[in-house]
Every structure is written in C-alpha cells, then in structure tokens.
C-alpha cells in the first residue's frame, strides 16, 4: 500500500495566514506545510488540502483516479473546497466499514473528540490508522496486541499510524498500551501546527516520542521496514529554577503508557507555596501516570521489565541523602565520615543508573553558574550537587540543559 502525504500541517496550514509568531516566521521551504491530506494508492483521499490536484502533481502523483474522498474533521471543522473531478466527500459512521474497488477496506473508528478516525487495510493486508487533529481513539483498553476486544484497537500493531503526536501525545500512549503501536510501527506526526518551532526542535521532540514527520509530498510504502527513532534509555534534564526542566522531562514521556512519576520532595506540612508547586506538577501530568513519593531510588531504577520512570528531582534526593548521613554537621563533614557516607550513596545511585533496564528520565537543578552561596552548608550542597549531576550524566545517553524553556542537548 502506497501512501502520499499531500499535506502534513494543521487545518490552517503552517505558517498560519497572517500569523507573526516565530514558528510561523521560520516555517519556510521544506518546513512549510499544507493542511494534512493522505492519498492512498491513488484511489482514496483522506481529508483535503487546498489545491489537492496541484499538491499531488508536485509529489509526482495524480488525483484523477481517486474514487473516494473521506473527511475526518468534525462537522464544524474547516470549510473544505472540493475541486471539480473529485468525488463528493463523505464520512463513514463510527464502526462501519467501506469496501473500495481494488481491495481496500476502510473502517471508521470512534474518537474521544469530535471527528472520525479511519483504519485502512490495503489489498496486501497492511494496515494504517489515521486520526484527525486533537483526537484519540475512544474505548481503547490496554490488552495484549493480539487479544484486542471487538470494536477496539486492531488485533495486531498497525504498520503505520498518522496522528497529532504533538497535540495529543496521550493518544499515542494509549495505542502503545493496547498493543496497536509496536516497536516496528511507523509513527508519523501530522496536523503539525505552530506550537513547536520547525527544524531541529520539532525533530528533537518527535524523536523523543518515537515518532517522525516528513515533508509534504513524501510517498511511503506502508509496512516497508525502516529504522524507528532510537529512544534513549537514560536521560538527565538539567536546569535552573523555573527554567522549564520539569515540563521538558514530562514531555519526553507523554507519549508512553504506564509512566511512574517519582516525587522525591514529599510533603511539607504548613508550606502553602510548596503545596502550590506540587499541585501544579500534578495537574500537568497525564491522567494515566502513577505517582510514588520516595527517595529510595535504587530499587526503582534496577526493577526489570518495568514501564518508564520520571524522577523529579535529584537535588531533593541529595538533600535527603545529606540529611541521612549528617552531612550538614560541620564536625562530621570535616572528619570525613559524612563525606565518605555521602560518596557511597552517590556511587550507589550512579551504579543503579548504569544498571537500569527501564526507560529513565531524571531531573536535577544546575546551580553551579549562579551566585556563590553565603553559607558553608550552601556551598557544600552546591558542590555535592555538581558532583552528583556529573556522576549521573556519565551514565546517561542523553543530557539536556534547559534555559528559558529551551532545551539544549549536551549529549545525544
């Protein structure tokens, strides 16, 4: 089954008409995108992009053989201009299947938002899933890949899925949880809007989600083998106060199911400001994530066959470790007892990162570039946190520094 992406952008396209934002200003050349539309084997058109005949011609294809045009957007979605010569657009009711001449079958799947999703099976048996912007499959339950219930996800992983990865990463997480997206599924991000700058930043975010995007006019063979993005097992995200480091760490796992969020800060009775911070973090996390409040990280890191874990943050873990070994006591520190005990704790944690088989994203503060603390204990904490960050970074494939909400790759 051959798939040509006549457009890969949001309904208004990219750049948006009249928009002066930085993302739109830099969306030129190959980074400019028309509204998403998929041409399947030259006979089926999913959604319409402005000037589909011209878009197809630029891709070396034609729409003259199109026998069916299906719309996925809600009924109150963008106005669709239908050029002469194309069949009148239609919409398949949820759960119904449409058979086309040539052997293609199209099944409409229910969504958790207005609109219609389509599962397309080609004459060769390869299957793709296409979802409109801002939507995920409804009624999708976690199940073994080949035991999906009738009317839910496909019984085996799709060869290709095209969906709004950036706007609805949880939609991809649900598909993974249900076995509808597997290790060899080609995950394409479509409906790309101006929320993320094009170019390297767009590529970086999609790679972290195990997805990719292609320029308008690209033709793919559904089911053709290609290397999926190489996902790092261990990532360290560094940043200063309010730099956006936690949000960056959460984005890196938003497209994966069953994430365990490890909060090392615990609760602080009577501290309203701390409670407000904790509440903001909780509201930002996907609903399907679990939370554990603990500083006992070594068993979590070395747990086998476990879902991804996000640790926020190592600076608070260090505070706990220094409390435990009496590192704040000047006499114990000068004697070397607390220093050696803390070094053992850090070595154990670094070794656990090295031995980790689950996906790990850890957050830590970068405090070495600011004002020198006025107290001996403050300088001690700064120095030990620098050593901890260096030890953990040495065991991570990816290391990022977040400044002003922008992630700068230091490694990977």
N, C-alpha and C positions, 0 to 999 in steps of 0.2 A: 504494500500500500504506500503510495507516494503522497506526501504532504507538502504543500507550498504555502508559506505564510505570507499572504499579500500585505498584511499589516500586523504589528505586534504591540501597538500603543493603546493608550486609554481611549475611551469613546470620542473624546475631543481631540485626540492625536497628541503628539509631542514633537515640537513645542505646542502648547495650547495657543490658540489665536488670541493675540492681544496681551498675553501674559509677559510680564517683565522680570520674572524670578530668575535666579542664577541658573537653575537646572534647565529652564526653557532657553535661556540665552546661549547655553553651550550645547544644546541638542541640535547639532547641525551634521550634515553629511550622513554617514552611516548611523549616527546616533539619533537622527530624526526618524519618527515612527508614525505611520498612519494608524487609524483605528484597527483593532485586531480583526482579521478575517482569515479563515483557513480554507484552502482549496484542496479537496481530497480526490486524487486520481483524475482530476479534470472534470468530474461529474457531480460532485457535491460541494456546495459552498456554505460554510458555517459563518454566518454574520456577513455584513457588508462593510467595506471600506470605501470612502469616496473614490470614484473612478475605478471600479474593480477591473474593467477591461484593460485600462492603461497600466494598472498595477500588475496585472497578470502578464502583459506584454513585456514590461520591464524585467520580469522574472523569467522570460522565455517561455511563458505558458499562455493559454487562451481560455476564455470562459465560454466559448461558443458551444462546448459540449456539456455544459452544466445542465443537469436535469432536475436538480432540487436545490432550493435555497432555504436554509433553516435559520431562524433567529433565536438567539439565546437571551438577549436583554429583556428586562421587564417590559410590560405593555406600555409603560410611560417612559421608556428609555429614549435614547436619541432618535431623532427622525431619520428614517432610512430612505435614501434616494435609490430607486430601482431603475437602472438603465434599461433601455429597450433591448429586447433579445433575451433577457434573463427571465426564468420562470418567476411567478409571483411568490414572494417569501411566505413561508408558513411556519408554524410552531407545532411540534408534536406534543400531545398531552403527556403528563408525567406517567411513566410506567408503560406507555405504548411503544410499539416497535414498528418501524417503517422499513420495508424492503425495497431496494432500488434495483433497476435493471443493471446487470453487470455483477450482481452478487454482493453488494454492500448492504449491511443491516445497520440501522440507526435506532437506538433506544433512548428515550428521554428519561432522565433521572431527576428525582426530586431534590430540591435545594433548601437550605435554611434561610434563604433570602429570595426576594422576587427574581424571577427569571427561570430559565430552563438549561439544564446541562445535557450533554449528548455523549453517549458511548457509541463509537463507530467501530464496527467489525468489518474488515475488508475481505475480499474473496480468498485471500491467502490465510485467513484466520487471525491475523494480527489485529490488536485492539488498541484504540486510543480513547482518551477521555478528555472532553473539552468543557470547561466551566466558564461562565460569564464573570465579569469583574465583581469583586466583593461577595462572592458566594462560595459555599462549601456544600458537599453532599449532606443531605438530611438523613437521619436514621442510620448513620454509619456506626457499627459496633465493632469493637476490637474482636478479632477472631482469627484462627489460623487461615492462611492465604487460600487454601482450597476447601474451606468449610464455611464460606460466607452464606448467610441466610438468603432465601429468595427475595428479590426486590431490593437488596442492599448492594454492597460493593461486589465487584467482579470476583469470580471464584478463583482467579489467579491474577498475579500482578499484570497491570497494563504494560504494554510495550512503551507507550508514550502518554504523558499527561501534559496538557497545556492549561494553565490556570493562573490566577492572580496571586503569585507567590509572595510578592511584596505587601500587598494589601491584606491578604488572608493567609499568613503562614500556618495558622492553625488548621486550615483546610488540608494542607499537605501533611501535617502531623497526623490528622485523622486517617488519611489514606494509608500512611505508613503503619499506623496502629492496626488497621484492618487487614493488612497484607495486600492492599490494592496497589501500592507502590513498593517495589522491591529493589534490591541492590542494582539490578540492571535496567530499571525503568528510566527512560529519558524524560527528565522533568524540565519542561520549558516554561519560563516566565513570560506571560503575555499581559496585555492590558497595562503596559508599563506607563506610569504617569510621572509627574514632575516632583514627586515626593523625595526621590533619591537622585542625586546628580548622575548623569550618564558617564560612561567611561569606566575608569578603574574602580570607583566607589560602587557602582552598580554591579560590576563583575565580582567584587570582593564580597558583597552581601549575598549575592546569589550562590556563589561557591560555598559560603558557609552553610547555606541551606541545602546543599546538594542539588542545586538547580543551575540552569544557564539560560541565556537568552541569545537570539540570533538576529541579524539584521533583516529588515523587510525584504521579501523576495527570495528568501532562502528556501530551498527544496530539500526535504529529508525523506529517507526511506524508513517507514515505521517498522521497528523491530531490527533494523540494521545495528550491529554491535558498535558501540562507541564507549570510550572510557568515561565513566561518570566522574564528577569532581572529586578530587582526593580530599576527604574530610580529615582534619587533624584530630588526633585522639586527645591531645592535651593542649589547652590554650590558656595563657595568662594575659589578663587585661589589666593594665596599669593606668592610673590617672590621679589627678589631684582632686580636691574637694569640689563637688558639683560639676565635674568635668564631663559627665555622661558615661562613665565607665560601666556602671551597673546596667544602664539601658543597653549599651553595646553588648555586654555579656548575655543579657536576656534575648536580644535579637538573634544571637548566634545559635540559640537552641529553640527558638519559637516554632520552627518547622518540624520538630521531632516530638514523638509521644512519650509520655510517662516520665518526664523530667523530674528529678528530685532537687528541690531548691534547699540548700543548706545555709541557714542563717546562723552565723557564729556570734552575733551580738546579743542574743537572748532578749529578755525584757528588763526594763528599768522602772521599777515602781515609782510613781510620782513624777516622772520625767515626761512632761507633755510634749516637748519638742521631739524627743526620741520616739514617742508613740506615733507622732505625726509622720515621721520618716518611715517607720515600719509600715504604717497604713498605706502610704504612697507606693511603697515597693509591692505590697500585696495586691493592690488594685491593678498594677501594671502587669502582673504575671498572668499567663494563660490559665483558664479555669481548670484545666486537666493536670496541672502540675501539683506535686505533693511538696510539703514543707517539713523540714526537720530542723529543730533548733538545738545545735550541738557543736562542740569544739573537738569531739573525738573523730577526727578526720581519717586517720589511718585505716580503720576497718572499712569505711565507706569507699575509700579510693581503691582498695585491693579486693573489693567484692567482685566476684566473677559473674559474667553473663548478666550484668545489671544495666538498666537504662541510663541515659546521660545524667550527670550531676553538675549543678552550678553551685559554687562555693562563694559566698559573699559575706565577709571578706577575710583575707589573710591577715590584715592589720589587726582586726579584732581577735583573731586566733592568737596572734602574737601577744596581745595584752593578756589574754587568759594564760598563755604559757609562762609569761613573765611573772604573773601573779602566783602560779603554781610552784615555781622554783625559787620564789623570794628574790627575784632579780631587781626589785625596786629598793631593796635594802643595800645601802652603800657598803656596809661592812662585809656582807655576804658576797657582794659583787667584787670588792677588792681582794677578797680571799681566794677568788677563783671558783668557789663551789657553785654559785649560781650561774656563773658564766659557762662552766662545763655542762651543767644540767640543761641549760637552755640550748646549748650547741647540740646536745644529744637529741632534744626534741625536734630541732630544725632538721637534723640529719635524718631522723625517722620519717618526718613528713616528706622530705625530698625523695627518699627511697620509695615511699608509697606512691608518689607521682610517677617515678620511674617504672614501678611495677603495675601501674593502673592498666586494666584492660577495657574499662568502660570509658566513654567519652567524658572528659572533664573540662569545664571552663571555670577558672578561678579568677576572682577579682582582688586587687590589692591597691593600696594607696602608694603613690610615688611622692615621697616627702623630702627627697634629697636636694631639690632645687630651690627650696624656699629659704626663709629666714632661719638662721641658726637658733635653736631653742635656748631660752634663757636659763633653764634649769639643767642640772646634771641628769636627772631622770628623763627629761625630754630629749636630751642629746643621746642618751643611751637607747631610748626607744627608736629614735631616727636611725641610728647606726645599725641596730639589730634588724630593723625592718628592711633596710637596704641589703643586708646580708641574706635575709630570708628571701626577698624578691629575686636576688641573683641565684640562689640555690634552686628555687622552683623554676625560674626561667630556663636554667640549664637543662631541665628535664622536659621542656615543652617544645613541641614542633612549631607552634605559633605564639608570638609575643606581640602584643599591641600596646601602644601608648595613646590614650585618649586625651585630647586637648581641645577645649571649646567645642565639645560634641563631635569632634572629628577624629577618627581612628587612624593612627599612623603605624603601619606594620614595621616592627623592629626585626622580626624573624618570621619566615614563612610567607 
